[in-house]
Amino acid sequence: MVYVFICKNEGGKWTAKGRGETAADLTAEGEDFFAVEKALKQTVLEHASYSGAVQISHTMVTPKSSVFVCQLGGAPVGGAAVAGASGDAGAPAAEEAAPEPEEEEESDDDMDGFSLFD
C-alpha cells in the first residue's frame, strides 16, 4: 500500500495533505519538516493498522514544498528480485551476452587545441 502526501511550509509550519484514494482524508502538521515526516509515518501506520516494514521517501519540489511517499511492506523491487524469484529461468539469458560496442576515438576538434594532459 502506498500513501502520497503533498507537504507545504506556510508561515513557518509544515502541513501535509494526503492525495489519492488511500490517503485522501489524512493530514499531519509539524513545526519543521522532520516533525511532519514523523507525524505522517505515525498517521499512516495507525490508518492502516500496520506494524511491519515501512519505506519512506520525499522529494523537495521547492524549498517550501515536498512530495512525501510512504510505502507499507518494503518488498524488494527491481531486476535482482525478479531474477531471484524466477529460479533457474534467467540463467540461459545471462549466458547470451550482448556484443560489446566498439570504442570510438575521441576527438579534440571542439576544444580548439586545449588538452587537459599537456
Secondary structure, DSSP 8 states (H G I E B T S, - for coil): -EEEEEEEEETTEEEEEEEHHHHTT-EEEESSHHHHHHHHHHHHHHHHT--S-EEEEEEEEETTEEEEEEEES----SHHHHHHHTGGGGHHHHHS------------GGGTT--TT-
